[in-house]
């Protein structure tokens, strides 16, 4: 065999190998499905980061850990306001939404929700330091910041009222989507007497940084939080995969480590 012939054959072999690699790469790219995720934009340390900014916080870190276990997907996250998250999820603009969401009958009908929780939130009452408000009973006759219609806090307040009929509290629903920092300012300036919210949305950071004369009560309830997924046949496998990944991340201690990193405590002790 001449040296020229040998070189030609080697060149042909390299060309064929290159084509094979190109086809394999293209096939892999086609197999990886992009998942669009809406995370909270202003809920530090749970999650924060507006559109165009890489989301940070507990939930984004958990989502990255989940994605590492599900290589068939590419998670792409962006921050969005609460009302925009659920609206976008319902229309299919987003495949997933996270934001400290509770499991509720209305959400279970509308979305796919993995069995395993992504976290847990401690519900607290935020009021002015001179208010004397320490528990739900102290909210009788007080003006409470409106809560998201059909959301976890609305369900909690309604259920509490049913169990405590002797204590009448006024809870109104709203879809205004006003950021939590602004709501805390409304409590301080007297527009409202109290704000009832999960403590993992960054309220204490806002209070400290803006030096608000607002205090947080001891937890009045503890709730697990979940990932919401756009309901479709295609997303059933995604939901199952996330459920399995979350259970593994809790078992191997990853969720506990991320909780300590962002909240300064292990919220997994409140998770089933």
LINVENDA-V720403 format. One record per pair of residues at least 4 apart in sequence whose ideal C-beta (glycine too) atoms are under 7 Angstrom apart, sorted by the first residue. I is the first residue (numbers start at 0). J is the second residue. If there is no record, write none. Layout:
BEGIN
i j
I J
I J
END
This chain:
BEGIN
i j
0 4
0 5
1 5
2 6
3 7
4 8
5 9
6 10
7 11
8 12
9 13
10 14
11 15
12 16
13 17
14 18
15 19
16 20
17 21
18 22
19 23
20 24
21 25
22 26
23 27
24 28
25 29
26 30
27 31
30 71
31 71
31 72
31 73
32 71
32 72
33 73
33 75
34 72
34 73
34 74
34 75
34 94
34 95
34 237
35 75
35 93
35 94
36 62
36 74
36 75
36 76
36 93
36 94
36 95
36 97
37 77
37 79
37 84
37 87
37 88
37 93
37 96
38 46
38 54
38 58
38 59
38 76
38 78
38 97
38 98
39 45
39 46
39 47
39 78
39 98
40 47
40 48
40 49
40 78
40 79
40 80
41 47
41 178
41 179
41 180
42 46
42 47
42 98
42 99
42 179
42 200
42 201
43 47
43 56
43 201
43 204
44 56
44 57
44 201
44 261
44 262
45 56
45 57
45 58
45 99
45 199
45 200
45 201
46 54
46 56
46 57
46 58
46 59
46 97
46 98
47 54
47 55
47 56
47 78
48 52
48 53
48 54
48 55
48 78
49 78
50 77
50 78
52 78
54 59
54 76
54 78
55 59
56 60
56 261
57 61
57 118
57 257
57 258
57 261
57 262
58 62
58 97
58 117
59 63
59 76
60 64
60 257
61 65
61 117
61 254
61 257
62 66
62 74
62 76
62 97
63 67
64 248
64 253
65 69
65 241
65 244
65 245
66 72
66 74
68 244
68 247
69 240
69 244
72 237
79 83
79 84
79 87
80 176
81 98
81 147
81 176
82 86
82 174
82 176
83 87
84 88
84 96
84 98
85 89
85 96
86 90
87 92
87 93
88 93
88 96
88 110
88 227
88 229
89 109
91 229
93 229
94 228
94 229
94 234
95 226
95 227
95 228
96 227
97 117
97 226
99 120
99 197
99 199
99 200
99 224
100 151
100 224
100 225
100 227
101 151
101 222
101 224
102 106
102 107
102 112
102 225
103 107
103 149
103 151
103 154
104 108
105 109
105 149
106 110
106 112
106 227
107 112
109 230
110 227
110 228
110 229
110 230
111 228
111 230
111 234
111 235
111 238
112 225
112 227
112 228
113 225
113 226
113 238
113 241
113 242
113 245
114 242
115 242
115 245
115 246
116 223
116 224
116 225
116 270
117 224
117 225
117 226
117 245
118 224
118 266
119 221
119 222
119 223
119 224
119 266
119 269
119 270
120 197
120 198
120 199
120 222
120 224
121 197
121 198
121 218
121 221
122 155
122 195
122 197
122 218
122 219
122 220
122 222
123 196
123 198
123 215
123 216
123 218
123 219
124 132
124 193
124 195
124 216
124 219
125 183
125 186
125 193
125 194
125 196
125 202
125 213
125 215
126 130
126 132
126 186
126 192
126 193
126 213
126 214
127 186
127 187
127 212
127 213
128 212
128 213
128 214
130 192
131 137
132 137
132 138
132 193
132 216
133 137
133 216
134 216
134 219
135 159
135 168
135 219
136 166
138 143
138 168
138 193
139 166
139 167
139 168
141 192
141 193
142 191
142 192
143 168
143 169
143 170
143 191
143 192
143 193
143 195
144 182
144 185
144 186
144 191
144 193
144 194
145 171
145 172
145 173
146 150
146 152
146 153
146 156
146 170
146 172
146 173
146 195
147 152
147 153
148 153
148 172
148 173
148 174
149 153
151 155
151 222
152 156
152 195
152 196
153 157
153 170
153 172
154 158
155 159
155 220
156 160
156 168
156 170
156 195
157 161
158 162
159 163
160 168
177 181
177 182
179 183
179 196
179 200
179 202
180 184
180 205
181 185
182 186
182 194
183 187
183 194
183 202
183 205
183 206
183 211
183 213
184 188
184 211
185 190
185 191
186 191
186 193
186 194
186 213
187 211
187 212
187 213
196 200
196 202
198 202
198 215
199 262
201 205
202 206
202 215
203 207
203 215
204 208
205 209
206 211
206 213
221 269
223 270
223 271
226 241
228 234
228 237
228 238
229 234
230 234
234 238
235 239
236 240
237 241
238 242
239 243
240 244
241 245
242 246
243 247
244 248
245 249
246 250
247 251
248 253
248 254
249 254
249 267
249 270
252 256
253 257
254 258
254 267
255 259
255 265
255 267
256 260
257 261
258 262
258 264
258 265
258 266
258 267
259 263
259 264
259 265
262 266
266 270
END
